[in-house]
Amino acid sequence: MNSQTCNVGVDIGGTNIKFGITDSRGSVVARHSVPTHAELGSDAILSSVVDGIRSLLAAANVLPGDVESIGVGVPGTADSLSGTVIYAPNLFWKDVPVAAVLEPVFGVPVHVAQDTRAAVWAEYLVGAAQGASGAASVTLGTGIGCGLVLDGCIFHGALNTAGEFGHQIVQIDGAACNCGRHGCLEAHAGGLALVRNALARIPDLANILGKPTAEIAVHDIYQLAESGNPKARELTDEVVRYVGIGLVNLINLTSVEIVALSGGISNAPDVLLLDPLTAFVRTRAYVSAASRVRICRSALGDDAPMIGASLLLRAREAEIPQVAAPVPLIMAG
Ligand SMILES: [Zn+2]
């Protein structure tokens, strides 16, 4: 493989760690995956990451010296400047210096970002949002997450909490959320909420589906809605309404021109999600944005965080300040 043209992306999820080598166009040329074993702690996971990268490079015949950079996406808050994971509850991580551990091992720059931000960076550079200057990538999974690219840069926010789309309130004093608050979008329209609401409102759900309660998943509810079950349809309409409110808020606040949807709920049939969601936004977002914003599915799907992680080098380059720090004013007299 041509030197200096490949980058390694790592997506540390709660269940699996995904590894990929991407070429200069962001195409995945080799991939690998191992179980996460979050219960073993950060040292064990980081040593799995080191082993996984080495295995991947060996299998693809890439020498460590041919790698330009490594990027790591994590399900939590990261300080992208220091390459430290500040807090990742699903991994039980707090203040884990990922870049400081990996850089001496591989001798290349290591970049770290929240997985949702890595995902939107991938969509922006090589996925559904290519050519946009402002884009959002919204994951409608078990929970609801979001990454934002604004004016060509990943948006972190002054408090490094940008993109907590799933925790915007859509119903005052509504359902309890995992974040400790009430009425969050995720608590009303995330995958967990959809299944929980379906079990509560369709008492004979397990019988209708012919499977044990514990195995009922988001796609079962959508199948039932598609087959004409009115109660299931009510639930999927509710998802459209709540996610629609979330998207209108997001679009009105950020003026993004494209929203790429991913996650389990995004696989719903168009008539139950994408079409009514687009109609909701067209009729309810701020008028001059409503007709122009585009809602679509992610082009990269579950690979987006891993691909985006491999391209984080370019995010850091995009963020380098273009102007000198302002000169303080000196008052006359
Ligand atoms: Zn919340």
py3Dmol code that shows the C-alpha trace and the ligand (Angstrom):
import py3Dmol

protein = """\
ATOM      1  CA  MET A   1       0.000   0.000   0.000  1.00  0.00           C
ATOM      2  CA  ASN A   2       1.177   3.516  -0.806  1.00  0.00           C
ATOM      3  CA  SER A   3       2.804   5.112   2.232  1.00  0.00           C
ATOM      4  CA  GLN A   4       1.301   8.222   3.825  1.00  0.00           C
ATOM      5  CA  THR A   5      -2.060   7.539   2.244  1.00  0.00           C
ATOM      6  CA  CYS A   6      -3.585   5.259   4.793  1.00  0.00           C
ATOM      7  CA  ASN A   7      -5.130   6.035   8.139  1.00  0.00           C
ATOM      8  CA  VAL A   8      -6.479   3.765  10.833  1.00  0.00           C
ATOM      9  CA  GLY A   9      -9.902   4.281  12.402  1.00  0.00           C
ATOM     10  CA  VAL A  10     -11.052   2.604  15.597  1.00  0.00           C
ATOM     11  CA  ASP A  11     -14.654   2.699  16.826  1.00  0.00           C
ATOM     12  CA  ILE A  12     -14.895   1.538  20.426  1.00  0.00           C
ATOM     13  CA  GLY A  13     -18.507   0.531  21.014  1.00  0.00           C
ATOM     14  CA  GLY A  14     -20.115  -0.990  24.083  1.00  0.00           C
ATOM     15  CA  THR A  15     -20.197  -4.431  22.414  1.00  0.00           C
ATOM     16  CA  ASN A  16     -17.494  -4.463  19.726  1.00  0.00           C
ATOM     17  CA  ILE A  17     -14.357  -2.587  18.753  1.00  0.00           C
ATOM     18  CA  LYS A  18     -14.254  -1.980  14.994  1.00  0.00           C
ATOM     19  CA  PHE A  19     -10.987  -1.299  13.202  1.00  0.00           C
ATOM     20  CA  GLY A  20     -10.525  -0.074   9.651  1.00  0.00           C
ATOM     21  CA  ILE A  21      -7.798   1.140   7.325  1.00  0.00           C
ATOM     22  CA  THR A  22      -8.959   3.859   4.955  1.00  0.00           C
ATOM     23  CA  ASP A  23      -7.277   5.191   1.849  1.00  0.00           C
ATOM     24  CA  SER A  24      -6.953   8.863   0.887  1.00  0.00           C
ATOM     25  CA  ARG A  25     -10.579   8.895  -0.309  1.00  0.00           C
ATOM     26  CA  GLY A  26     -11.864   7.487   2.977  1.00  0.00           C
ATOM     27  CA  SER A  27     -12.679   4.081   1.471  1.00  0.00           C
ATOM     28  CA  VAL A  28     -12.260   1.155   3.839  1.00  0.00           C
ATOM     29  CA  VAL A  29      -9.536  -1.102   2.422  1.00  0.00           C
ATOM     30  CA  ALA A  30      -9.266  -3.490   5.388  1.00  0.00           C
ATOM     31  CA  ARG A  31     -11.319  -4.111   8.494  1.00  0.00           C
ATOM     32  CA  HIS A  32     -11.310  -6.079  11.717  1.00  0.00           C
ATOM     33  CA  SER A  33     -13.524  -6.399  14.787  1.00  0.00           C
ATOM     34  CA  VAL A  34     -13.176  -7.801  18.312  1.00  0.00           C
ATOM     35  CA  PRO A  35     -15.494  -7.907  21.345  1.00  0.00           C
ATOM     36  CA  THR A  36     -15.082  -4.933  23.702  1.00  0.00           C
ATOM     37  CA  HIS A  37     -15.277  -6.620  27.143  1.00  0.00           C
ATOM     38  CA  ALA A  38     -15.968  -3.274  28.821  1.00  0.00           C
ATOM     39  CA  GLU A  39     -16.061  -5.011  32.204  1.00  0.00           C
ATOM     40  CA  LEU A  40     -12.291  -5.622  32.049  1.00  0.00           C
ATOM     41  CA  GLY A  41     -11.496  -1.911  32.310  1.00  0.00           C
ATOM     42  CA  SER A  42      -9.685   0.688  30.236  1.00  0.00           C
ATOM     43  CA  ASP A  43      -6.193  -0.901  30.332  1.00  0.00           C
ATOM     44  CA  ALA A  44      -7.530  -4.172  28.912  1.00  0.00           C
ATOM     45  CA  ILE A  45      -9.571  -2.383  26.240  1.00  0.00           C
ATOM     46  CA  LEU A  46      -6.613  -0.236  25.189  1.00  0.00           C
ATOM     47  CA  SER A  47      -4.427  -3.311  24.930  1.00  0.00           C
ATOM     48  CA  SER A  48      -7.140  -4.899  22.722  1.00  0.00           C
ATOM     49  CA  VAL A  49      -6.995  -1.743  20.609  1.00  0.00           C
ATOM     50  CA  VAL A  50      -3.199  -2.036  20.266  1.00  0.00           C
ATOM     51  CA  ASP A  51      -3.444  -5.744  19.361  1.00  0.00           C
ATOM     52  CA  GLY A  52      -6.326  -5.084  16.978  1.00  0.00           C
ATOM     53  CA  ILE A  53      -4.451  -2.357  15.095  1.00  0.00           C
ATOM     54  CA  ARG A  54      -1.361  -4.564  14.838  1.00  0.00           C
ATOM     55  CA  SER A  55      -3.408  -7.502  13.519  1.00  0.00           C
ATOM     56  CA  LEU A  56      -5.175  -5.285  11.017  1.00  0.00           C
ATOM     57  CA  LEU A  57      -1.929  -3.779   9.707  1.00  0.00           C
ATOM     58  CA  ALA A  58      -0.318  -7.214   9.442  1.00  0.00           C
ATOM     59  CA  ALA A  59      -3.325  -8.697   7.611  1.00  0.00           C
ATOM     60  CA  ALA A  60      -3.341  -5.771   5.154  1.00  0.00           C
ATOM     61  CA  ASN A  61       0.446  -5.824   4.686  1.00  0.00           C
ATOM     62  CA  VAL A  62       0.823  -2.286   5.971  1.00  0.00           C
ATOM     63  CA  LEU A  63       3.939  -1.351   7.943  1.00  0.00           C
ATOM     64  CA  PRO A  64       3.317   0.833  11.004  1.00  0.00           C
ATOM     65  CA  GLY A  65       5.547   3.441   9.331  1.00  0.00           C
ATOM     66  CA  ASP A  66       3.104   3.658   6.416  1.00  0.00           C
ATOM     67  CA  VAL A  67       0.277   4.852   8.638  1.00  0.00           C
ATOM     68  CA  GLU A  68      -0.299   8.591   8.645  1.00  0.00           C
ATOM     69  CA  SER A  69      -2.517   8.773  11.720  1.00  0.00           C
ATOM     70  CA  ILE A  70      -4.820   6.813  13.979  1.00  0.00           C
ATOM     71  CA  GLY A  71      -8.239   8.045  15.066  1.00  0.00           C
ATOM     72  CA  VAL A  72     -10.385   6.663  17.854  1.00  0.00           C
ATOM     73  CA  GLY A  73     -14.132   7.183  18.264  1.00  0.00           C
ATOM     74  CA  VAL A  74     -15.622   6.591  21.706  1.00  0.00           C
ATOM     75  CA  PRO A  75     -19.174   6.479  23.091  1.00  0.00           C
ATOM     76  CA  GLY A  76     -18.673   9.382  25.448  1.00  0.00           C
ATOM     77  CA  THR A  77     -17.139  12.793  26.032  1.00  0.00           C
ATOM     78  CA  ALA A  78     -13.614  13.270  24.746  1.00  0.00           C
ATOM     79  CA  ASP A  79     -11.170  16.149  24.917  1.00  0.00           C
ATOM     80  CA  SER A  80     -10.036  16.227  21.312  1.00  0.00           C
ATOM     81  CA  LEU A  81      -7.114  18.548  22.062  1.00  0.00           C
ATOM     82  CA  SER A  82      -5.442  16.236  24.592  1.00  0.00           C
ATOM     83  CA  GLY A  83      -6.798  12.976  23.135  1.00  0.00           C
ATOM     84  CA  THR A  84      -8.310  12.007  26.492  1.00  0.00           C
ATOM     85  CA  VAL A  85     -11.661  10.344  27.060  1.00  0.00           C
ATOM     86  CA  ILE A  86     -13.230  12.361  29.871  1.00  0.00           C
ATOM     87  CA  TYR A  87     -16.269  10.186  30.506  1.00  0.00           C
ATOM     88  CA  ALA A  88     -17.712   7.165  28.718  1.00  0.00           C
ATOM     89  CA  PRO A  89     -20.368   5.578  30.954  1.00  0.00           C
ATOM     90  CA  ASN A  90     -20.945   2.472  28.779  1.00  0.00           C
ATOM     91  CA  LEU A  91     -17.229   1.657  28.947  1.00  0.00           C
ATOM     92  CA  PHE A  92     -16.936   2.672  32.637  1.00  0.00           C
ATOM     93  CA  TRP A  93     -14.180   5.108  31.560  1.00  0.00           C
ATOM     94  CA  LYS A  94     -13.207   8.322  33.294  1.00  0.00           C
ATOM     95  CA  ASP A  95     -10.131  10.358  32.267  1.00  0.00           C
ATOM     96  CA  VAL A  96      -8.499   7.756  30.054  1.00  0.00           C
ATOM     97  CA  PRO A  97      -5.529   9.231  28.113  1.00  0.00           C
ATOM     98  CA  VAL A  98      -6.053   7.291  24.877  1.00  0.00           C
ATOM     99  CA  ALA A  99      -3.683   9.323  22.679  1.00  0.00           C
ATOM    100  CA  ALA A 100      -0.918   9.330  25.317  1.00  0.00           C
ATOM    101  CA  VAL A 101      -1.117   5.511  25.485  1.00  0.00           C
ATOM    102  CA  LEU A 102      -1.304   4.805  21.737  1.00  0.00           C
ATOM    103  CA  GLU A 103       1.059   7.424  20.295  1.00  0.00           C
ATOM    104  CA  PRO A 104       4.295   5.965  21.763  1.00  0.00           C
ATOM    105  CA  VAL A 105       3.272   2.471  20.591  1.00  0.00           C
ATOM    106  CA  PHE A 106       2.680   3.391  16.941  1.00  0.00           C
ATOM    107  CA  GLY A 107       4.723   6.588  16.604  1.00  0.00           C
ATOM    108  CA  VAL A 108       1.969   8.484  14.746  1.00  0.00           C
ATOM    109  CA  PRO A 109      -0.508  11.181  15.791  1.00  0.00           C
ATOM    110  CA  VAL A 110      -3.592   9.758  17.535  1.00  0.00           C
ATOM    111  CA  HIS A 111      -6.856  11.701  17.475  1.00  0.00           C
ATOM    112  CA  VAL A 112      -9.824  11.018  19.724  1.00  0.00           C
ATOM    113  CA  ALA A 113     -13.448  12.125  19.384  1.00  0.00           C
ATOM    114  CA  GLN A 114     -16.942  11.228  20.495  1.00  0.00           C
ATOM    115  CA  ASP A 115     -18.301   8.592  18.091  1.00  0.00           C
ATOM    116  CA  THR A 116     -21.203  10.811  16.960  1.00  0.00           C
ATOM    117  CA  ARG A 117     -18.750  13.556  15.978  1.00  0.00           C
ATOM    118  CA  ALA A 118     -16.538  11.077  14.140  1.00  0.00           C
ATOM    119  CA  ALA A 119     -19.674   9.853  12.322  1.00  0.00           C
ATOM    120  CA  VAL A 120     -20.759  13.276  11.100  1.00  0.00           C
ATOM    121  CA  TRP A 121     -17.192  14.012   9.999  1.00  0.00           C
ATOM    122  CA  ALA A 122     -17.296  10.884   7.831  1.00  0.00           C
ATOM    123  CA  GLU A 123     -20.674  11.829   6.327  1.00  0.00           C
ATOM    124  CA  TYR A 124     -19.364  15.328   5.650  1.00  0.00           C
ATOM    125  CA  LEU A 125     -16.112  14.216   3.990  1.00  0.00           C
ATOM    126  CA  VAL A 126     -17.088  11.045   2.170  1.00  0.00           C
ATOM    127  CA  GLY A 127     -20.756  10.222   2.907  1.00  0.00           C
ATOM    128  CA  ALA A 128     -24.257  11.652   2.552  1.00  0.00           C
ATOM    129  CA  ALA A 129     -23.269  15.225   3.456  1.00  0.00           C
ATOM    130  CA  GLN A 130     -20.452  15.754   0.947  1.00  0.00           C
ATOM    131  CA  GLY A 131     -20.488  19.281  -0.384  1.00  0.00           C
ATOM    132  CA  ALA A 132     -22.557  20.649   2.508  1.00  0.00           C
ATOM    133  CA  SER A 133     -21.070  23.310   4.754  1.00  0.00           C
ATOM    134  CA  GLY A 134     -23.356  22.452   7.646  1.00  0.00           C
ATOM    135  CA  ALA A 135     -24.520  18.918   8.395  1.00  0.00           C
ATOM    136  CA  ALA A 136     -25.941  16.827  11.191  1.00  0.00           C
ATOM    137  CA  SER A 137     -25.701  13.095  11.613  1.00  0.00           C
ATOM    138  CA  VAL A 138     -28.489  11.830  13.861  1.00  0.00           C
ATOM    139  CA  THR A 139     -28.360   8.307  15.259  1.00  0.00           C
ATOM    140  CA  LEU A 140     -31.768   6.896  16.103  1.00  0.00           C
ATOM    141  CA  GLY A 141     -30.592   3.806  17.956  1.00  0.00           C
ATOM    142  CA  THR A 142     -31.199   2.469  21.455  1.00  0.00           C
ATOM    143  CA  GLY A 143     -30.518   6.057  22.440  1.00  0.00           C
ATOM    144  CA  ILE A 144     -30.470   9.151  20.247  1.00  0.00           C
ATOM    145  CA  GLY A 145     -27.206  10.927  19.411  1.00  0.00           C
ATOM    146  CA  CYS A 146     -26.040  13.618  17.037  1.00  0.00           C
ATOM    147  CA  GLY A 147     -22.868  15.043  15.581  1.00  0.00           C
ATOM    148  CA  LEU A 148     -22.616  18.432  13.902  1.00  0.00           C
ATOM    149  CA  VAL A 149     -20.335  19.908  11.281  1.00  0.00           C
ATOM    150  CA  LEU A 150     -20.826  23.671  11.154  1.00  0.00           C
ATOM    151  CA  ASP A 151     -18.964  25.881   8.697  1.00  0.00           C
ATOM    152  CA  GLY A 152     -16.702  22.997   7.755  1.00  0.00           C
ATOM    153  CA  CYS A 153     -15.552  22.062  11.284  1.00  0.00           C
ATOM    154  CA  ILE A 154     -16.742  19.488  13.797  1.00  0.00           C
ATOM    155  CA  PHE A 155     -18.713  21.518  16.329  1.00  0.00           C
ATOM    156  CA  HIS A 156     -17.714  20.731  19.920  1.00  0.00           C
ATOM    157  CA  GLY A 157     -19.169  23.774  21.675  1.00  0.00           C
ATOM    158  CA  ALA A 158     -17.591  25.906  24.398  1.00  0.00           C
ATOM    159  CA  LEU A 159     -18.643  23.366  27.024  1.00  0.00           C
ATOM    160  CA  ASN A 160     -17.770  20.389  24.775  1.00  0.00           C
ATOM    161  CA  THR A 161     -21.365  19.138  25.024  1.00  0.00           C
ATOM    162  CA  ALA A 162     -22.607  20.088  21.544  1.00  0.00           C
ATOM    163  CA  GLY A 163     -24.912  17.606  19.861  1.00  0.00           C
ATOM    164  CA  GLU A 164     -26.828  16.367  22.908  1.00  0.00           C
ATOM    165  CA  PHE A 165     -29.777  16.223  20.532  1.00  0.00           C
ATOM    166  CA  GLY A 166     -31.336  13.231  22.329  1.00  0.00           C
ATOM    167  CA  HIS A 167     -31.561  15.185  25.570  1.00  0.00           C
ATOM    168  CA  GLN A 168     -33.572  18.135  24.314  1.00  0.00           C
ATOM    169  CA  ILE A 169     -36.913  18.284  26.098  1.00  0.00           C
ATOM    170  CA  VAL A 170     -39.835  17.330  23.896  1.00  0.00           C
ATOM    171  CA  GLN A 171     -42.335  16.947  26.712  1.00  0.00           C
ATOM    172  CA  ILE A 172     -42.161  18.938  29.909  1.00  0.00           C
ATOM    173  CA  ASP A 173     -41.956  16.583  32.928  1.00  0.00           C
ATOM    174  CA  GLY A 174     -42.234  13.669  30.508  1.00  0.00           C
ATOM    175  CA  ALA A 175     -40.697  10.190  30.692  1.00  0.00           C
ATOM    176  CA  ALA A 176     -37.600   9.606  32.834  1.00  0.00           C
ATOM    177  CA  CYS A 177     -34.366   9.594  30.833  1.00  0.00           C
ATOM    178  CA  ASN A 178     -31.086   7.746  31.470  1.00  0.00           C
ATOM    179  CA  CYS A 179     -29.415  11.164  31.820  1.00  0.00           C
ATOM    180  CA  GLY A 180     -31.371  11.813  35.025  1.00  0.00           C
ATOM    181  CA  ARG A 181     -33.754  14.381  33.543  1.00  0.00           C
ATOM    182  CA  HIS A 182     -37.320  14.010  32.306  1.00  0.00           C
ATOM    183  CA  GLY A 183     -39.004  14.496  28.948  1.00  0.00           C
ATOM    184  CA  CYS A 184     -35.896  14.088  26.766  1.00  0.00           C
ATOM    185  CA  LEU A 185     -36.350  13.129  23.109  1.00  0.00           C
ATOM    186  CA  GLU A 186     -34.435   9.892  23.740  1.00  0.00           C
ATOM    187  CA  ALA A 187     -36.814   8.937  26.569  1.00  0.00           C
ATOM    188  CA  HIS A 188     -39.802   9.328  24.213  1.00  0.00           C
ATOM    189  CA  ALA A 189     -38.515   8.226  20.805  1.00  0.00           C
ATOM    190  CA  GLY A 190     -35.313   6.206  21.259  1.00  0.00           C
ATOM    191  CA  GLY A 191     -35.305   2.484  20.492  1.00  0.00           C
ATOM    192  CA  LEU A 192     -35.572   1.527  24.180  1.00  0.00           C
ATOM    193  CA  ALA A 193     -38.515   3.881  24.635  1.00  0.00           C
ATOM    194  CA  LEU A 194     -40.285   2.558  21.528  1.00  0.00           C
ATOM    195  CA  VAL A 195     -40.066  -1.062  22.703  1.00  0.00           C
ATOM    196  CA  ARG A 196     -41.025  -0.120  26.266  1.00  0.00           C
ATOM    197  CA  ASN A 197     -44.049   1.874  25.063  1.00  0.00           C
ATOM    198  CA  ALA A 198     -45.076  -0.928  22.713  1.00  0.00           C
ATOM    199  CA  LEU A 199     -45.018  -3.470  25.561  1.00  0.00           C
ATOM    200  CA  ALA A 200     -47.065  -1.127  27.737  1.00  0.00           C
ATOM    201  CA  ARG A 201     -49.679  -0.240  25.127  1.00  0.00           C
ATOM    202  CA  ILE A 202     -50.035  -3.527  23.254  1.00  0.00           C
ATOM    203  CA  PRO A 203     -50.588  -6.019  26.094  1.00  0.00           C
ATOM    204  CA  ASP A 204     -50.578  -9.111  23.839  1.00  0.00           C
ATOM    205  CA  LEU A 205     -47.505  -7.960  21.861  1.00  0.00           C
ATOM    206  CA  ALA A 206     -45.389 -11.081  22.525  1.00  0.00           C
ATOM    207  CA  ASN A 207     -48.282 -13.281  21.325  1.00  0.00           C
ATOM    208  CA  ILE A 208     -48.900 -11.213  18.222  1.00  0.00           C
ATOM    209  CA  LEU A 209     -45.206 -11.335  17.303  1.00  0.00           C
ATOM    210  CA  GLY A 210     -44.761 -14.955  18.397  1.00  0.00           C
ATOM    211  CA  LYS A 211     -41.553 -14.278  20.302  1.00  0.00           C
ATOM    212  CA  PRO A 212     -40.505 -13.815  23.937  1.00  0.00           C
ATOM    213  CA  THR A 213     -40.828 -10.315  25.374  1.00  0.00           C
ATOM    214  CA  ALA A 214     -37.047 -10.036  25.876  1.00  0.00           C
ATOM    215  CA  GLU A 215     -36.436 -10.534  22.140  1.00  0.00           C
ATOM    216  CA  ILE A 216     -38.809  -7.843  20.892  1.00  0.00           C
ATOM    217  CA  ALA A 217     -36.875  -5.210  18.977  1.00  0.00           C
ATOM    218  CA  VAL A 218     -37.504  -1.958  17.121  1.00  0.00           C
ATOM    219  CA  HIS A 219     -37.873  -3.663  13.725  1.00  0.00           C
ATOM    220  CA  ASP A 220     -40.704  -5.850  15.127  1.00  0.00           C
ATOM    221  CA  ILE A 221     -42.721  -2.758  16.021  1.00  0.00           C
ATOM    222  CA  TYR A 222     -42.154  -1.314  12.542  1.00  0.00           C
ATOM    223  CA  GLN A 223     -43.153  -4.588  10.894  1.00  0.00           C
ATOM    224  CA  LEU A 224     -46.341  -4.622  12.932  1.00  0.00           C
ATOM    225  CA  ALA A 225     -47.086  -1.013  12.007  1.00  0.00           C
ATOM    226  CA  GLU A 226     -46.450  -1.804   8.359  1.00  0.00           C
ATOM    227  CA  SER A 227     -48.856  -4.733   8.528  1.00  0.00           C
ATOM    228  CA  GLY A 228     -51.586  -2.329   9.641  1.00  0.00           C
ATOM    229  CA  ASN A 229     -51.719  -2.789  13.406  1.00  0.00           C
ATOM    230  CA  PRO A 230     -53.237   0.552  14.533  1.00  0.00           C
ATOM    231  CA  LYS A 231     -51.566   0.613  17.951  1.00  0.00           C
ATOM    232  CA  ALA A 232     -48.123  -0.050  16.464  1.00  0.00           C
ATOM    233  CA  ARG A 233     -48.826   2.642  13.886  1.00  0.00           C
ATOM    234  CA  GLU A 234     -49.711   5.062  16.677  1.00  0.00           C
ATOM    235  CA  LEU A 235     -46.296   4.359  18.222  1.00  0.00           C
ATOM    236  CA  THR A 236     -44.328   4.858  15.011  1.00  0.00           C
ATOM    237  CA  ASP A 237     -46.294   8.074  14.319  1.00  0.00           C
ATOM    238  CA  GLU A 238     -45.295   9.216  17.794  1.00  0.00           C
ATOM    239  CA  VAL A 239     -41.616   8.635  16.922  1.00  0.00           C
ATOM    240  CA  VAL A 240     -42.074  10.826  13.833  1.00  0.00           C
ATOM    241  CA  ARG A 241     -43.703  13.561  15.890  1.00  0.00           C
ATOM    242  CA  TYR A 242     -41.038  13.637  18.610  1.00  0.00           C
ATOM    243  CA  VAL A 243     -38.034  13.225  16.291  1.00  0.00           C
ATOM    244  CA  GLY A 244     -39.678  15.813  14.022  1.00  0.00           C
ATOM    245  CA  ILE A 245     -39.813  18.315  16.886  1.00  0.00           C
ATOM    246  CA  GLY A 246     -36.153  17.540  17.577  1.00  0.00           C
ATOM    247  CA  LEU A 247     -35.155  18.047  13.955  1.00  0.00           C
ATOM    248  CA  VAL A 248     -37.062  21.314  13.621  1.00  0.00           C
ATOM    249  CA  ASN A 249     -35.304  22.630  16.729  1.00  0.00           C
ATOM    250  CA  LEU A 250     -31.947  21.447  15.404  1.00  0.00           C
ATOM    251  CA  ILE A 251     -32.447  22.933  11.935  1.00  0.00           C
ATOM    252  CA  ASN A 252     -33.777  26.245  13.266  1.00  0.00           C
ATOM    253  CA  LEU A 253     -30.837  26.574  15.650  1.00  0.00           C
ATOM    254  CA  THR A 254     -27.958  25.458  13.455  1.00  0.00           C
ATOM    255  CA  SER A 255     -29.123  26.039   9.869  1.00  0.00           C
ATOM    256  CA  VAL A 256     -27.653  22.704   8.750  1.00  0.00           C
ATOM    257  CA  GLU A 257     -28.545  21.894   5.154  1.00  0.00           C
ATOM    258  CA  ILE A 258     -28.521  18.126   5.488  1.00  0.00           C
ATOM    259  CA  VAL A 259     -29.467  15.670   8.223  1.00  0.00           C
ATOM    260  CA  ALA A 260     -28.293  12.068   7.758  1.00  0.00           C
ATOM    261  CA  LEU A 261     -30.139   9.480   9.844  1.00  0.00           C
ATOM    262  CA  SER A 262     -28.587   6.243  11.086  1.00  0.00           C
ATOM    263  CA  GLY A 263     -29.316   3.616  13.741  1.00  0.00           C
ATOM    264  CA  GLY A 264     -31.965   0.894  14.017  1.00  0.00           C
ATOM    265  CA  ILE A 265     -35.009   3.174  13.706  1.00  0.00           C
ATOM    266  CA  SER A 266     -33.568   4.716  10.505  1.00  0.00           C
ATOM    267  CA  ASN A 267     -34.077   1.338   8.794  1.00  0.00           C
ATOM    268  CA  ALA A 268     -37.857   1.778   9.075  1.00  0.00           C
ATOM    269  CA  PRO A 269     -39.809   1.803   5.794  1.00  0.00           C
ATOM    270  CA  ASP A 270     -39.869   5.264   4.173  1.00  0.00           C
ATOM    271  CA  VAL A 271     -43.638   5.609   4.608  1.00  0.00           C
ATOM    272  CA  LEU A 272     -43.281   5.201   8.368  1.00  0.00           C
ATOM    273  CA  LEU A 273     -40.263   7.426   8.958  1.00  0.00           C
ATOM    274  CA  LEU A 274     -38.418   9.329   6.241  1.00  0.00           C
ATOM    275  CA  ASP A 275     -41.486  10.544   4.297  1.00  0.00           C
ATOM    276  CA  PRO A 276     -43.566  11.767   7.255  1.00  0.00           C
ATOM    277  CA  LEU A 277     -40.460  13.173   8.968  1.00  0.00           C
ATOM    278  CA  THR A 278     -39.569  15.168   5.876  1.00  0.00           C
ATOM    279  CA  ALA A 279     -43.171  16.406   5.637  1.00  0.00           C
ATOM    280  CA  PHE A 280     -43.086  17.395   9.317  1.00  0.00           C
ATOM    281  CA  VAL A 281     -39.901  19.432   8.813  1.00  0.00           C
ATOM    282  CA  ARG A 282     -41.129  21.004   5.539  1.00  0.00           C
ATOM    283  CA  THR A 283     -44.285  22.287   7.235  1.00  0.00           C
ATOM    284  CA  ARG A 284     -42.892  23.221  10.636  1.00  0.00           C
ATOM    285  CA  ALA A 285     -39.265  24.391  10.395  1.00  0.00           C
ATOM    286  CA  TYR A 286     -38.418  28.065   9.910  1.00  0.00           C
ATOM    287  CA  VAL A 287     -39.760  28.830   6.451  1.00  0.00           C
ATOM    288  CA  SER A 288     -36.583  29.669   4.570  1.00  0.00           C
ATOM    289  CA  ALA A 289     -34.841  26.556   5.925  1.00  0.00           C
ATOM    290  CA  ALA A 290     -37.842  24.212   5.678  1.00  0.00           C
ATOM    291  CA  SER A 291     -37.889  23.899   1.906  1.00  0.00           C
ATOM    292  CA  ARG A 292     -34.129  23.557   1.465  1.00  0.00           C
ATOM    293  CA  VAL A 293     -32.929  21.239   4.229  1.00  0.00           C
ATOM    294  CA  ARG A 294     -32.589  17.602   3.214  1.00  0.00           C
ATOM    295  CA  ILE A 295     -33.345  14.627   5.479  1.00  0.00           C
ATOM    296  CA  CYS A 296     -31.803  11.371   4.270  1.00  0.00           C
ATOM    297  CA  ARG A 297     -30.327   8.111   5.437  1.00  0.00           C
ATOM    298  CA  SER A 298     -26.642   7.874   6.306  1.00  0.00           C
ATOM    299  CA  ALA A 299     -24.533   6.763   3.349  1.00  0.00           C
ATOM    300  CA  LEU A 300     -22.051   4.974   5.597  1.00  0.00           C
ATOM    301  CA  GLY A 301     -24.338   3.382   8.194  1.00  0.00           C
ATOM    302  CA  ASP A 302     -22.600   1.655  11.092  1.00  0.00           C
ATOM    303  CA  ASP A 303     -19.183   2.279   9.515  1.00  0.00           C
ATOM    304  CA  ALA A 304     -19.490   6.065   9.864  1.00  0.00           C
ATOM    305  CA  PRO A 305     -17.815   6.390  13.302  1.00  0.00           C
ATOM    306  CA  MET A 306     -14.898   4.147  12.275  1.00  0.00           C
ATOM    307  CA  ILE A 307     -14.386   5.898   8.928  1.00  0.00           C
ATOM    308  CA  GLY A 308     -14.737   9.313  10.554  1.00  0.00           C
ATOM    309  CA  ALA A 309     -12.218   8.346  13.251  1.00  0.00           C
ATOM    310  CA  SER A 310      -9.712   7.456  10.526  1.00  0.00           C
ATOM    311  CA  LEU A 311     -10.197  10.948   9.057  1.00  0.00           C
ATOM    312  CA  LEU A 312      -9.969  12.930  12.324  1.00  0.00           C
ATOM    313  CA  LEU A 313      -6.528  14.151  11.278  1.00  0.00           C
ATOM    314  CA  ARG A 314      -8.299  16.337   8.741  1.00  0.00           C
ATOM    315  CA  ALA A 315     -10.695  17.619  11.425  1.00  0.00           C
ATOM    316  CA  ARG A 316      -7.757  18.874  13.484  1.00  0.00           C
ATOM    317  CA  GLU A 317      -6.284  20.537  10.389  1.00  0.00           C
ATOM    318  CA  ALA A 318      -9.638  22.232   9.675  1.00  0.00           C
ATOM    319  CA  GLU A 319      -9.752  23.579  13.222  1.00  0.00           C
ATOM    320  CA  ILE A 320      -6.317  25.241  13.190  1.00  0.00           C
ATOM    321  CA  PRO A 321      -7.118  28.930  13.770  1.00  0.00           C
ATOM    322  CA  GLN A 322      -6.790  30.967  10.596  1.00  0.00           C
ATOM    323  CA  VAL A 323      -6.267  34.277  12.363  1.00  0.00           C
ATOM    324  CA  ALA A 324      -3.918  35.471  15.096  1.00  0.00           C
ATOM    325  CA  ALA A 325      -5.285  36.073  18.587  1.00  0.00           C
ATOM    326  CA  PRO A 326      -6.894  39.529  18.890  1.00  0.00           C
ATOM    327  CA  VAL A 327      -4.606  42.321  20.126  1.00  0.00           C
ATOM    328  CA  PRO A 328      -5.957  43.807  23.367  1.00  0.00           C
ATOM    329  CA  LEU A 329      -7.229  47.358  23.042  1.00  0.00           C
ATOM    330  CA  ILE A 330      -5.158  49.969  24.844  1.00  0.00           C
ATOM    331  CA  MET A 331      -7.306  52.812  26.096  1.00  0.00           C
ATOM    332  CA  ALA A 332      -6.017  56.294  25.331  1.00  0.00           C
ATOM    333  CA  GLY A 333      -5.253  58.666  28.194  1.00  0.00           C
TER     334      GLY A 333
END
"""
ligand_1 = """\
1
ZN
Zn -31.925 12.842 28.761
"""
view = py3Dmol.view(width=600, height=400)
view.addModel(protein, "pdb")
view.setStyle({"model": 0}, {"cartoon": {"style": "trace"}})
view.addModel(ligand_1, "xyz")
view.setStyle({"model": 1}, {"stick": {}})
view.zoomTo()
view.show()
